[in-house]
Amino acid sequence: MNQAAVAGRPLGAAVIGTGFIGRVHARAARLAGATLVGVGASSAAKGATAAEELGARRVYLTPDDVASDPQVDVVHICTPNALHLSYARSALAAGKHVICEKPLGTDLVEARELQERARESGLVATVPFAYRYYPSVREARAQVHGGRLGRVGLIHGSYLQDWLAGGASTSWHLDAAKNGRSRAFADIGSHWCDLVEFVTGDRIRRVSAVLSGWPDGDAGTGLGADNVATVLLAFESGAVGSTVISQVSPGRKNRLWVEFDGTDASAVFDQESPDSLWLGRRDSVTIIPRGESGQAEQAAAVNIVPPGHPHGFSDCFALFVEQSYAAIRGHWSDGLPTFDDGARAAAVVDAVLRSASIGGFVAV
């Protein structure tokens, strides 16, 4: 599907998977001007219900169904992880652009296959690391790259949720055959690591991890699916860091928090208070509100609502999809996360799993 083929008309989008995140994709696709051609579901009945609710024209039940539809330009893959490979492989082979939820596959081998297929196809293939689209994240990136923190030597934080606390969930994430070997770290730890590397431009070089299935599995053994991960990090620049990842922390709905400590200043981004960036020096603390005069150009570029009106997750996701569609039309933007970034995240997850299995640091 070349750029000329979609010039002057709305893109035709298919959304495969109609749970929470599939509906987020469908909304963002519409906001970006696409026509929702069809949806994919695990059964015809579920698909028919979702199609009616979302206003889609048809239902897909297999990868070939959507790949063979000439009205589809871009496929959004929002299925359980084990289906990412087959849907993305078929879509790319059919010349369709792809937006695939992370992780790209259930392991690094699958992720690298899709990375290579995307490169060979020349098609747009992106992964929704949507936290990149908070203006405060872009401001932190500008602060780091502009040298205003000095040399960053310590990077630390956490990503905490509670949806697995109490053991009440029946999500497919609990089924390793559908999810893959890593649960919490692959699901949300990958977001934290991507955000850190995006802000600093510094790569995680080595990790030392302890995984835990607590409270419904062995604690601290590194065996089985992880509800909790604690990871020490060593970066290419010589910086060090740590993160705590949990989906069993009661009261924490979606707390992604990261601090960048430099020789001159520190910066903190807190996803639960995303409309400001905290900057600390030995003699002062400054809060930079979103939209303030003098903000970095890259922050202003993703600042889509006036100050005083919260810029939230849905806004970030809409920006990500809008910029993915712009890339399909030949207009690439800074920071758009591609299958290269998805494969990079899979490499970090793989290193975390290897480290937890053998103990001690391993290379990414």
Residue frames as qw, qx, qy, qz and C-alpha x, y, z in Angstrom:
[[0.000, 0.891, 0.454, 0.000, 0.00, 0.00, 0.00],
 [0.486, 0.152, 0.000, 0.860, 1.90, 3.07, -1.19],
 [0.052, -0.395, -0.315, 0.861, 1.37, 6.69, -0.23],
 [0.225, 0.071, -0.420, -0.876, -0.34, 7.53, -3.52],
 [0.316, -0.293, -0.870, -0.240, -2.92, 4.81, -2.91],
 [0.289, -0.610, -0.654, 0.342, -4.22, 6.59, 0.19],
 [0.151, -0.095, 0.014, 0.984, -3.82, 10.18, -0.96],
 [0.295, -0.093, -0.233, -0.922, -6.97, 12.26, -0.82],
 [0.697, -0.327, -0.468, -0.435, -9.21, 9.75, 0.95],
 [0.604, -0.588, 0.385, -0.374, -9.74, 8.52, 4.52],
 [0.144, 0.352, -0.924, 0.045, -7.68, 5.52, 5.55],
 [0.830, -0.217, -0.328, -0.396, -9.55, 2.26, 6.01],
 [0.083, -0.488, 0.757, -0.427, -8.77, 0.80, 9.43],
 [0.803, -0.228, -0.516, -0.192, -9.38, -2.62, 10.93],
 [0.278, -0.583, 0.573, -0.505, -9.16, -3.15, 14.68],
 [0.741, -0.007, -0.669, -0.059, -8.42, -6.74, 15.72],
 [0.407, -0.212, -0.688, 0.562, -9.42, -7.27, 19.34],
 [0.216, -0.635, -0.323, -0.668, -12.32, -5.46, 20.96],
 [0.568, -0.523, -0.500, 0.392, -11.42, -5.30, 24.64],
 [0.238, -0.862, -0.146, 0.423, -10.41, -2.11, 26.45],
 [0.301, -0.512, 0.390, 0.704, -7.37, -1.31, 24.35],
 [0.301, 0.308, 0.738, 0.520, -9.08, -2.24, 21.08],
 [0.023, 0.860, 0.508, 0.034, -11.77, 0.32, 21.81],
 [0.282, -0.774, 0.106, 0.557, -9.08, 2.92, 22.57],
 [0.349, -0.131, 0.631, 0.680, -7.59, 2.18, 19.14],
 [0.200, 0.588, 0.717, 0.315, -10.99, 2.42, 17.43],
 [0.092, -0.920, -0.287, 0.250, -11.68, 5.81, 19.01],
 [0.310, -0.642, 0.319, 0.625, -8.24, 7.15, 18.09],
 [0.376, 0.143, 0.716, 0.571, -8.59, 5.87, 14.52],
 [0.126, 0.788, 0.580, 0.162, -11.83, 7.79, 14.11],
 [0.215, -0.889, -0.058, 0.400, -10.37, 10.94, 15.65],
 [0.347, -0.438, 0.517, 0.649, -7.54, 10.70, 13.11],
 [0.454, 0.490, -0.206, -0.715, -10.08, 10.62, 10.27],
 [0.041, 0.156, -0.951, -0.265, -10.06, 6.91, 9.41],
 [0.756, -0.074, -0.217, -0.614, -13.05, 4.82, 8.44],
 [0.440, -0.287, 0.814, -0.248, -13.50, 1.79, 10.72],
 [0.531, 0.214, -0.642, -0.510, -13.93, -0.88, 8.06],
 [0.840, -0.198, -0.466, -0.198, -14.12, -3.86, 10.41],
 [0.414, -0.632, 0.548, -0.358, -13.26, -5.44, 13.72],
 [0.612, 0.175, -0.771, -0.005, -11.79, -8.79, 14.65],
 [0.598, -0.455, 0.383, -0.538, -12.98, -10.88, 17.56],
 [0.180, -0.284, 0.938, -0.079, -12.64, -14.39, 18.98],
 [0.302, 0.356, 0.884, -0.025, -16.13, -15.37, 17.82],
 [0.049, 0.421, 0.553, 0.718, -18.69, -14.23, 15.28],
 [0.329, -0.775, -0.537, -0.053, -21.12, -13.30, 18.06],
 [0.455, -0.632, -0.112, 0.617, -18.59, -11.15, 19.92],
 [0.323, -0.024, 0.391, 0.862, -17.53, -9.57, 16.65],
 [0.046, -0.600, -0.611, -0.514, -21.09, -8.73, 15.64],
 [0.385, -0.811, -0.393, 0.200, -21.75, -7.07, 19.00],
 [0.447, -0.497, 0.094, 0.738, -18.55, -5.04, 18.84],
 [0.255, 0.215, 0.524, 0.783, -19.14, -4.04, 15.21],
 [0.146, -0.762, -0.556, -0.300, -22.58, -2.72, 16.09],
 [0.452, -0.783, -0.226, 0.362, -21.28, -0.82, 19.11],
 [0.426, -0.473, 0.258, 0.727, -18.31, 0.67, 17.26],
 [0.475, 0.749, 0.051, -0.460, -20.00, 1.27, 13.92],
 [0.200, -0.409, 0.777, 0.435, -17.77, -1.11, 11.95],
 [0.632, 0.323, -0.304, -0.636, -18.95, -2.55, 8.66],
 [0.864, 0.139, -0.460, -0.150, -17.73, -6.14, 8.98],
 [0.714, -0.572, 0.383, -0.128, -16.24, -8.78, 11.25],
 [0.539, 0.536, -0.649, 0.011, -12.96, -10.69, 10.80],
 [0.892, -0.397, 0.128, -0.171, -12.26, -14.05, 12.42],
 [0.893, -0.066, 0.178, 0.408, -8.83, -14.94, 10.96],
 [0.304, -0.576, 0.283, 0.704, -5.66, -13.14, 9.86],
 [0.279, 0.143, 0.707, 0.634, -6.47, -13.98, 6.24],
 [0.084, 0.778, 0.623, 0.002, -9.90, -12.35, 6.55],
 [0.103, -0.915, -0.066, 0.384, -8.46, -8.94, 7.29],
 [0.381, -0.419, 0.524, 0.636, -5.38, -9.30, 5.08],
 [0.298, 0.265, 0.765, 0.505, -7.55, -10.01, 2.03],
 [0.114, 0.832, 0.503, -0.204, -9.91, -7.05, 2.52],
 [0.492, 0.388, 0.218, 0.748, -9.03, -4.44, -0.13],
 [0.153, -0.870, -0.213, -0.418, -10.75, -1.67, 1.85],
 [0.686, -0.697, -0.018, 0.207, -8.27, -2.01, 4.74],
 [0.424, 0.787, -0.294, 0.339, -5.14, 0.16, 4.64],
 [0.065, 0.509, -0.662, 0.546, -4.00, -0.20, 8.24],
 [0.754, -0.319, -0.565, -0.101, -4.50, -3.02, 10.76],
 [0.271, -0.618, 0.465, -0.573, -4.57, -2.30, 14.49],
 [0.701, -0.040, -0.711, 0.038, -3.63, -5.49, 16.39],
 [0.335, -0.499, 0.394, -0.696, -5.01, -5.50, 19.93],
 [0.879, -0.125, -0.402, -0.221, -5.32, -9.25, 20.53],
 [0.807, -0.533, 0.235, 0.096, -3.73, -11.47, 23.17],
 [0.135, -0.767, 0.535, 0.327, 0.03, -11.49, 22.62],
 [0.565, -0.099, 0.790, 0.214, 0.19, -14.95, 21.06],
 [0.557, 0.637, 0.528, 0.070, -1.82, -13.72, 18.04],
 [0.010, 0.868, -0.155, -0.472, 0.34, -10.69, 17.28],
 [0.305, -0.369, 0.720, 0.502, 2.74, -12.61, 15.04],
 [0.374, 0.340, 0.821, 0.266, 0.14, -14.22, 12.77],
 [0.220, 0.873, 0.412, -0.142, -1.96, -11.06, 12.31],
 [0.073, -0.852, 0.259, 0.450, 1.03, -8.76, 11.74],
 [0.391, -0.224, 0.765, 0.460, 2.77, -11.23, 9.44],
 [0.377, 0.519, 0.742, 0.195, -0.34, -11.61, 7.27],
 [0.130, 0.929, 0.241, -0.249, -1.09, -7.88, 7.18],
 [0.176, -0.726, 0.431, 0.505, 2.45, -6.92, 6.17],
 [0.407, -0.014, 0.815, 0.412, 2.55, -9.64, 3.51],
 [0.298, 0.681, 0.658, 0.120, -0.69, -8.21, 2.08],
 [0.316, 0.392, 0.152, 0.851, 0.81, -4.71, 1.89],
 [0.353, -0.820, -0.332, -0.303, -1.08, -3.25, 4.82],
 [0.096, 0.561, -0.463, 0.680, 0.36, -0.91, 7.41],
 [0.682, -0.363, -0.629, 0.088, 0.30, -2.18, 10.99],
 [0.216, -0.607, 0.398, -0.653, -0.14, -0.73, 14.47],
 [0.761, -0.142, -0.633, 0.018, 0.54, -3.57, 16.91],
 [0.585, -0.758, 0.115, -0.264, 0.19, -3.55, 20.67],
 [0.253, 0.535, -0.759, 0.272, 3.25, -4.49, 22.65],
 [0.376, -0.507, 0.641, 0.438, 4.82, -6.89, 23.13],
 [0.448, 0.438, -0.506, -0.594, 5.25, -7.59, 19.42],
 [0.742, 0.048, -0.637, -0.203, 5.24, -11.33, 20.17],
 [0.835, -0.530, -0.091, -0.114, 5.48, -13.77, 23.01],
 [0.771, -0.409, 0.176, 0.455, 9.29, -13.77, 22.82],
 [0.125, -0.715, 0.333, 0.602, 12.27, -12.03, 21.26],
 [0.350, 0.003, 0.801, 0.486, 12.36, -14.37, 18.26],
 [0.240, 0.693, 0.671, 0.110, 8.84, -13.38, 17.21],
 [0.040, -0.910, -0.109, 0.397, 9.52, -9.68, 17.80],
 [0.242, -0.538, 0.528, 0.611, 12.65, -9.74, 15.67],
 [0.359, 0.287, 0.800, 0.386, 10.86, -11.58, 12.88],
 [0.163, 0.854, 0.493, -0.021, 8.23, -8.85, 12.74],
 [0.191, -0.812, 0.173, 0.523, 10.89, -6.15, 12.93],
 [0.317, -0.249, 0.694, 0.597, 12.63, -7.65, 9.90],
 [0.286, 0.520, 0.764, 0.254, 9.39, -8.16, 7.97],
 [0.048, 0.919, 0.285, -0.268, 8.43, -4.54, 8.57],
 [0.230, -0.665, 0.390, 0.594, 11.83, -3.32, 7.39],
 [0.328, 0.004, 0.796, 0.509, 11.68, -5.44, 4.25],
 [0.238, 0.665, 0.705, 0.066, 8.13, -4.34, 3.43],
 [0.198, 0.190, 0.114, 0.955, 8.80, -0.61, 3.61],
 [0.343, -0.666, -0.529, -0.399, 5.40, -0.25, 5.28],
 [0.205, -0.556, 0.358, -0.721, 4.62, 1.80, 8.37],
 [0.739, -0.292, -0.607, 0.030, 4.66, -0.47, 11.42],
 [0.054, -0.565, 0.362, -0.740, 4.33, 1.20, 14.83],
 [0.522, -0.303, -0.751, 0.269, 3.93, 0.23, 18.47],
 [0.241, -0.815, -0.219, -0.479, 1.86, 2.36, 20.88],
 [0.531, -0.243, -0.417, 0.697, 4.41, 3.51, 23.42],
 [0.000, 0.804, 0.404, 0.436, 1.96, 6.35, 23.90],
 [0.497, -0.764, -0.189, 0.366, 3.55, 7.83, 27.05],
 [0.517, 0.001, 0.237, 0.822, 6.04, 9.45, 24.68],
 [0.072, 0.565, 0.449, 0.688, 3.24, 11.86, 23.76],
 [0.367, -0.823, -0.355, 0.247, 2.91, 13.66, 27.09],
 [0.269, 0.882, -0.097, 0.373, 4.27, 17.20, 26.70],
 [0.491, -0.793, 0.343, -0.115, 5.99, 16.86, 30.08],
 [0.890, -0.090, 0.353, 0.273, 7.87, 13.80, 28.80],
 [0.611, 0.629, 0.135, 0.461, 9.02, 15.81, 25.78],
 [0.124, -0.934, 0.179, -0.283, 10.04, 18.64, 28.13],
 [0.753, -0.536, 0.368, 0.097, 12.11, 16.19, 30.20],
 [0.837, 0.262, 0.289, 0.385, 13.73, 14.97, 26.99],
 [0.330, 0.841, 0.005, 0.429, 14.59, 18.54, 26.02],
 [0.437, -0.850, 0.260, -0.136, 16.02, 19.23, 29.48],
 [0.852, -0.276, 0.376, 0.238, 18.26, 16.15, 29.28],
 [0.731, 0.388, 0.298, 0.475, 19.45, 16.67, 25.70],
 [0.148, 0.914, 0.013, 0.377, 19.89, 20.40, 26.28],
 [0.573, 0.224, -0.504, 0.607, 22.35, 19.63, 29.08],
 [0.290, -0.645, 0.093, -0.701, 20.30, 21.41, 31.73],
 [0.870, -0.472, -0.034, -0.137, 20.52, 18.46, 34.12],
 [0.195, -0.704, 0.680, 0.060, 24.25, 18.08, 33.62],
 [0.361, 0.258, -0.879, -0.177, 25.45, 14.50, 33.19],
 [0.817, -0.253, 0.007, -0.518, 22.65, 12.08, 34.06],
 [0.200, 0.416, -0.870, 0.173, 24.08, 9.31, 36.23],
 [0.150, 0.118, 0.901, -0.389, 21.09, 7.85, 38.08],
 [0.487, -0.073, -0.406, -0.770, 17.72, 6.85, 36.61],
 [0.046, -0.098, -0.941, 0.319, 15.12, 5.27, 38.86],
 [0.495, -0.035, -0.002, -0.868, 11.41, 4.85, 39.39],
 [0.305, 0.119, 0.922, -0.207, 8.52, 2.43, 39.21],
 [0.459, -0.062, -0.449, -0.764, 5.36, 1.44, 37.38],
 [0.115, 0.068, 0.882, -0.452, 2.68, 0.21, 39.76],
 [0.542, -0.179, -0.398, -0.718, -0.84, -1.09, 39.14],
 [0.364, -0.169, 0.754, -0.520, -3.28, -3.09, 41.26],
 [0.721, 0.134, -0.230, -0.640, -5.52, -4.93, 38.80],
 [0.697, 0.093, -0.711, -0.012, -4.05, -8.33, 39.78],
 [0.068, -0.264, 0.684, -0.677, -4.20, -7.63, 43.53],
 [0.624, -0.015, 0.439, -0.646, -6.60, -9.95, 45.32],
 [0.204, -0.098, 0.949, 0.220, -6.44, -12.62, 42.63],
 [0.509, 0.469, 0.526, -0.494, -9.89, -11.75, 41.21],
 [0.367, 0.594, -0.361, -0.618, -8.90, -11.27, 37.57],
 [0.811, 0.165, 0.561, 0.024, -9.65, -13.83, 34.86],
 [0.331, 0.816, -0.267, -0.391, -7.70, -12.00, 32.14],
 [0.917, 0.375, -0.087, 0.106, -5.91, -13.82, 29.32],
 [0.156, 0.794, -0.505, 0.301, -2.73, -12.28, 30.74],
 [0.620, -0.465, 0.568, -0.277, -2.82, -15.08, 33.32],
 [0.940, 0.202, 0.276, 0.005, -2.50, -17.73, 30.58],
 [0.368, -0.594, 0.501, 0.510, 1.15, -18.07, 29.55],
 [0.526, 0.249, 0.711, 0.394, 0.15, -19.67, 26.25],
 [0.242, 0.851, 0.415, 0.213, -1.68, -16.47, 25.28],
 [0.209, -0.973, 0.031, 0.094, 0.49, -13.96, 27.12],
 [0.565, 0.602, -0.436, 0.357, 4.07, -15.24, 27.00],
 [0.689, -0.120, -0.565, 0.438, 6.56, -15.95, 29.78],
 [0.204, -0.063, -0.356, 0.910, 6.60, -12.46, 31.29],
 [0.079, -0.738, -0.669, -0.036, 3.46, -10.89, 32.69],
 [0.175, -0.913, -0.210, 0.303, 3.96, -7.58, 34.50],
 [0.369, -0.537, 0.336, 0.680, 7.37, -6.67, 33.09],
 [0.291, 0.194, 0.690, 0.634, 6.45, -7.32, 29.45],
 [0.020, 0.768, 0.626, 0.138, 3.11, -5.55, 29.92],
 [0.117, -0.982, -0.138, -0.061, 4.11, -2.37, 31.74],
 [0.610, -0.572, 0.261, 0.483, 7.83, -2.61, 32.50],
 [0.565, 0.290, 0.467, 0.615, 8.40, -2.33, 28.77],
 [0.068, 0.910, 0.282, 0.298, 6.65, 1.08, 28.84],
 [0.471, -0.853, 0.086, 0.207, 8.90, 2.28, 31.68],
 [0.662, -0.268, 0.417, 0.561, 12.08, 1.19, 29.91],
 [0.439, 0.562, 0.454, 0.535, 11.00, 2.65, 26.58],
 [0.101, -0.970, -0.184, -0.125, 10.23, 5.97, 28.26],
 [0.568, -0.703, 0.227, 0.363, 13.64, 6.08, 29.95],
 [0.609, -0.019, 0.494, 0.620, 15.52, 5.33, 26.74],
 [0.278, 0.749, 0.445, 0.404, 13.38, 7.79, 24.78],
 [0.228, -0.970, -0.075, 0.031, 13.97, 10.65, 27.22],
 [0.506, -0.708, 0.361, 0.335, 17.72, 10.10, 27.68],
 [0.641, 0.667, -0.355, -0.139, 18.76, 8.52, 24.37],
 [0.105, -0.544, 0.814, -0.176, 20.80, 6.20, 26.59],
 [0.773, 0.031, -0.557, -0.304, 20.47, 2.43, 26.10],
 [0.770, -0.467, 0.367, -0.234, 20.08, -0.10, 28.89],
 [0.396, 0.574, -0.714, -0.067, 23.20, -2.28, 28.52],
 [0.361, 0.038, -0.909, 0.205, 22.86, -4.79, 31.40],
 [0.612, -0.461, -0.045, -0.641, 20.13, -5.83, 33.82],
 [0.202, 0.071, -0.915, 0.343, 19.94, -7.81, 37.04],
 [0.552, -0.271, -0.208, -0.760, 16.39, -8.88, 37.85],
 [0.081, 0.074, 0.928, -0.355, 14.38, -10.66, 40.49],
 [0.467, -0.201, -0.451, -0.733, 10.84, -11.67, 39.49],
 [0.167, 0.036, 0.832, -0.528, 8.05, -12.70, 41.81],
 [0.295, -0.350, -0.741, -0.491, 4.65, -14.29, 41.37],
 [0.110, -0.295, -0.676, 0.666, 3.61, -12.96, 44.79],
 [0.460, -0.336, 0.644, -0.510, 0.98, -13.23, 46.21],
 [0.904, 0.131, 0.174, -0.368, -0.31, -16.17, 44.14],
 [0.877, 0.370, -0.257, 0.168, 3.04, -17.70, 43.22],
 [0.789, -0.252, -0.166, 0.535, 6.57, -18.18, 44.50],
 [0.061, -0.997, 0.021, 0.041, 8.11, -14.95, 45.77],
 [0.177, -0.849, 0.473, 0.155, 11.60, -14.01, 44.67],
 [0.795, -0.103, 0.569, 0.182, 12.38, -17.22, 42.78],
 [0.110, 0.525, -0.513, -0.671, 12.43, -15.82, 39.28],
 [0.093, 0.088, 0.958, 0.258, 10.30, -18.77, 38.16],
 [0.130, 0.623, 0.770, -0.055, 6.86, -18.60, 36.57],
 [0.143, 0.730, 0.340, 0.575, 4.90, -15.55, 35.45],
 [0.325, -0.060, -0.371, 0.868, 5.80, -12.33, 37.22],
 [0.152, -0.862, -0.477, -0.085, 3.38, -10.12, 39.10],
 [0.297, -0.928, 0.135, 0.178, 6.33, -8.14, 40.47],
 [0.807, 0.333, -0.058, 0.484, 9.76, -7.35, 39.02],
 [0.312, -0.904, 0.148, 0.253, 12.66, -5.51, 40.63],
 [0.809, 0.432, 0.108, 0.384, 15.46, -4.68, 38.21],
 [0.377, -0.707, 0.208, 0.561, 18.89, -3.06, 38.51],
 [0.642, 0.735, 0.188, 0.111, 20.01, -1.28, 35.35],
 [0.466, -0.493, 0.308, 0.667, 23.36, -0.35, 33.84],
 [0.507, 0.822, 0.173, -0.194, 23.35, 2.03, 30.86],
 [0.781, 0.424, 0.075, 0.452, 25.74, 2.47, 27.96],
 [0.126, 0.861, -0.132, 0.475, 26.79, 5.92, 29.23],
 [0.378, 0.174, -0.681, 0.602, 27.82, 4.53, 32.61],
 [0.472, -0.329, 0.172, -0.800, 24.62, 5.68, 34.32],
 [0.155, -0.090, -0.968, 0.173, 22.97, 3.23, 36.72],
 [0.479, -0.189, -0.018, -0.857, 19.40, 2.82, 37.87],
 [0.066, 0.122, 0.965, -0.223, 16.59, 0.67, 39.16],
 [0.492, -0.144, -0.250, -0.821, 12.90, 0.10, 38.67],
 [0.265, 0.105, 0.882, -0.375, 10.09, -1.68, 40.51],
 [0.430, -0.019, -0.533, -0.728, 7.27, -3.06, 38.37],
 [0.140, 0.134, 0.897, -0.398, 4.09, -4.39, 39.97],
 [0.405, -0.253, -0.494, -0.726, 0.51, -5.21, 39.07],
 [0.599, -0.455, -0.658, 0.043, -0.37, -6.21, 42.65],
 [0.257, -0.011, -0.377, 0.890, 0.07, -2.89, 44.52],
 [0.065, -0.696, -0.713, 0.050, -3.33, -2.05, 46.08],
 [0.054, -0.864, -0.243, 0.437, -4.51, 1.48, 45.35],
 [0.151, -0.516, 0.467, 0.702, -2.02, 2.10, 42.54],
 [0.699, 0.549, 0.363, -0.278, -4.11, 2.28, 39.39],
 [0.754, 0.549, 0.129, 0.339, -1.47, 3.37, 36.88],
 [0.298, -0.922, 0.165, 0.186, 1.48, 5.02, 38.60],
 [0.795, 0.342, 0.021, 0.500, 4.35, 5.35, 36.15],
 [0.274, -0.952, 0.104, 0.089, 7.03, 7.44, 37.86],
 [0.842, 0.196, -0.014, 0.503, 10.61, 8.11, 36.75],
 [0.257, -0.935, 0.103, 0.223, 13.41, 10.35, 38.00],
 [0.746, 0.483, -0.070, 0.452, 16.48, 11.45, 36.07],
 [0.503, -0.822, 0.034, 0.265, 19.27, 12.63, 38.40],
 [0.649, 0.626, -0.080, 0.426, 22.03, 14.68, 36.83],
 [0.594, -0.057, -0.302, 0.744, 25.13, 16.42, 38.16],
 [0.033, 0.158, -0.051, 0.986, 23.34, 19.79, 38.09],
 [0.539, -0.023, 0.170, -0.825, 19.63, 19.01, 38.45],
 [0.204, 0.128, 0.970, -0.035, 17.00, 16.27, 38.60],
 [0.469, 0.032, -0.278, -0.838, 13.77, 15.87, 36.67],
 [0.268, 0.126, 0.914, -0.278, 10.72, 13.81, 37.63],
 [0.466, -0.043, -0.462, -0.753, 7.79, 12.70, 35.47],
 [0.272, 0.113, 0.851, -0.434, 4.74, 11.25, 37.23],
 [0.110, -0.215, -0.762, -0.600, 2.05, 9.87, 34.91],
 [0.203, -0.642, -0.730, 0.120, -0.65, 10.37, 37.54],
 [0.069, -0.869, -0.152, 0.467, 0.21, 14.12, 37.56],
 [0.696, 0.200, 0.413, 0.552, 1.33, 14.52, 33.96],
 [0.246, 0.896, 0.260, 0.265, 0.62, 18.21, 33.41],
 [0.137, -0.940, 0.302, -0.078, 3.86, 19.32, 35.07],
 [0.815, 0.253, -0.377, 0.360, 7.52, 18.39, 35.25],
 [0.593, -0.798, 0.035, 0.102, 9.38, 18.57, 38.57],
 [0.622, 0.557, -0.294, 0.465, 12.90, 20.01, 38.44],
 [0.660, -0.742, -0.056, 0.106, 15.16, 19.98, 41.47],
 [0.490, 0.605, -0.378, 0.502, 18.47, 21.68, 42.25],
 [0.524, -0.138, -0.612, 0.576, 20.41, 21.86, 45.51],
 [0.072, -0.169, -0.317, 0.931, 19.06, 25.33, 46.18],
 [0.459, 0.217, 0.020, -0.861, 15.63, 25.23, 44.54],
 [0.349, 0.269, 0.895, 0.069, 12.71, 23.22, 43.24],
 [0.286, 0.292, -0.226, -0.884, 10.81, 24.29, 40.14],
 [0.527, 0.372, 0.755, -0.120, 7.53, 23.01, 38.74],
 [0.055, 0.216, -0.500, -0.837, 7.20, 23.47, 34.97],
 [0.586, 0.390, 0.528, -0.475, 3.48, 23.47, 34.07],
 [0.484, 0.296, 0.702, 0.430, 2.46, 22.12, 30.71],
 [0.254, 0.791, 0.447, 0.332, 2.01, 24.89, 28.17],
 [0.344, -0.811, -0.060, 0.469, 4.09, 27.43, 30.08],
 [0.404, 0.902, -0.151, -0.008, 5.77, 30.13, 28.00],
 [0.018, -0.753, 0.658, -0.012, 9.26, 29.02, 27.11],
 [0.858, -0.098, 0.494, -0.098, 8.51, 25.29, 26.98],
 [0.347, -0.298, 0.738, 0.495, 10.62, 23.20, 24.63],
 [0.442, 0.317, -0.403, -0.736, 9.58, 23.16, 20.99],
 [0.349, 0.020, -0.917, -0.195, 9.14, 19.39, 21.04],
 [0.023, 0.317, 0.793, -0.520, 6.84, 19.70, 24.07],
 [0.335, 0.419, 0.090, -0.839, 4.76, 22.37, 22.37],
 [0.329, 0.208, -0.712, -0.584, 4.40, 20.13, 19.31],
 [0.359, -0.237, -0.899, -0.081, 2.34, 17.58, 21.29],
 [0.030, 0.266, 0.552, -0.790, 0.50, 20.11, 23.47],
 [0.058, -0.320, -0.721, -0.612, -3.00, 19.78, 22.00],
 [0.307, -0.769, -0.548, -0.121, -5.23, 21.20, 24.75],
 [0.025, 0.794, -0.151, 0.589, -4.95, 24.61, 26.47],
 [0.257, 0.168, -0.715, 0.628, -3.24, 24.85, 29.88],
 [0.403, -0.066, 0.447, -0.796, -5.68, 24.13, 32.67],
 [0.879, 0.151, -0.062, -0.449, -7.39, 21.43, 30.62],
 [0.642, -0.421, 0.637, 0.069, -5.77, 18.07, 31.50],
 [0.550, 0.520, -0.582, -0.298, -3.78, 16.38, 28.76],
 [0.742, -0.288, 0.537, -0.279, -4.40, 12.69, 29.45],
 [0.498, -0.157, 0.823, 0.223, -3.75, 9.18, 28.17],
 [0.578, 0.593, 0.561, -0.009, -6.47, 9.39, 25.51],
 [0.240, 0.936, -0.125, -0.227, -4.86, 12.54, 24.12],
 [0.265, -0.592, 0.713, 0.267, -1.48, 10.81, 23.98],
 [0.565, 0.131, 0.805, 0.126, -2.95, 7.79, 22.24],
 [0.496, 0.793, 0.331, -0.124, -4.81, 9.94, 19.73],
 [0.073, 0.878, -0.386, -0.275, -1.55, 11.76, 18.92],
 [0.423, -0.334, 0.812, 0.224, 0.28, 8.47, 18.44],
 [0.573, 0.418, 0.700, 0.079, -2.35, 7.15, 16.00],
 [0.329, 0.914, 0.097, -0.215, -2.58, 10.50, 14.21],
 [0.036, -0.788, 0.547, 0.280, 1.18, 10.51, 13.68],
 [0.528, -0.060, 0.828, 0.182, 1.19, 6.86, 12.59],
 [0.540, 0.663, 0.518, -0.011, -1.37, 7.76, 9.94],
 [0.160, 0.932, -0.184, -0.268, 0.65, 10.79, 8.93],
 [0.327, -0.500, 0.742, 0.304, 3.64, 8.49, 8.39],
 [0.595, 0.327, 0.727, 0.102, 1.47, 6.33, 6.11],
 [0.410, 0.877, 0.250, -0.006, 0.93, 9.47, 4.05],
 [0.699, 0.447, -0.067, 0.555, 4.67, 10.12, 4.00],
 [0.068, -0.794, 0.192, -0.572, 5.01, 12.58, 6.90],
 [0.744, -0.188, -0.543, 0.340, 7.22, 11.13, 9.64],
 [0.281, -0.868, 0.075, -0.402, 7.44, 12.84, 13.03],
 [0.180, 0.511, -0.703, 0.460, 10.06, 12.84, 15.73],
 [0.304, -0.239, 0.738, -0.553, 9.67, 10.10, 18.31],
 [0.826, 0.071, -0.153, -0.537, 7.16, 7.90, 16.46],
 [0.481, -0.384, 0.782, -0.098, 7.70, 4.41, 17.98],
 [0.668, 0.375, -0.485, -0.423, 8.15, 1.71, 15.34],
 [0.983, -0.079, -0.155, -0.059, 8.66, -2.06, 15.27],
 [0.541, 0.437, -0.489, 0.526, 12.36, -1.31, 15.89],
 [0.241, -0.465, 0.449, -0.724, 11.33, 0.08, 19.28],
 [0.884, -0.197, 0.029, -0.422, 9.02, -2.89, 19.85],
 [0.894, 0.185, -0.358, 0.195, 11.88, -5.30, 19.17],
 [0.225, 0.500, -0.509, 0.664, 14.14, -3.27, 21.46],
 [0.580, -0.409, 0.300, -0.637, 11.57, -3.60, 24.25],
 [0.976, -0.027, -0.137, -0.167, 11.40, -7.35, 23.63],
 [0.657, 0.382, -0.491, 0.424, 15.19, -7.55, 23.96],
 [0.136, -0.479, 0.499, -0.710, 15.04, -5.85, 27.37],
 [0.831, -0.232, 0.129, -0.489, 12.25, -8.23, 28.50],
 [0.922, 0.191, -0.330, 0.064, 14.30, -11.19, 27.29],
 [0.380, 0.452, -0.561, 0.581, 17.33, -10.01, 29.27],
 [0.462, -0.420, 0.375, -0.685, 15.19, -9.57, 32.40],
 [0.951, -0.082, -0.032, -0.296, 13.91, -13.14, 32.07],
 [0.795, 0.314, -0.432, 0.288, 17.42, -14.52, 31.53],
 [0.084, 0.512, -0.527, 0.673, 18.77, -12.61, 34.50],
 [0.669, -0.348, 0.275, -0.596, 15.98, -13.80, 36.79],
 [0.969, 0.068, -0.195, -0.134, 16.61, -17.37, 35.66],
 [0.803, 0.217, -0.359, 0.423, 20.37, -17.47, 36.28],
 [0.519, -0.779, -0.160, 0.313, 20.89, -14.65, 38.81],
 [0.462, -0.441, 0.224, 0.736, 23.12, -11.59, 38.39],
 [0.258, 0.694, -0.142, -0.657, 23.68, -9.20, 35.50],
 [0.638, 0.249, 0.636, 0.354, 23.17, -10.19, 31.86],
 [0.088, -0.231, 0.335, 0.909, 23.64, -8.16, 28.70],
 [0.551, 0.575, 0.353, -0.491, 20.67, -6.81, 26.75]]
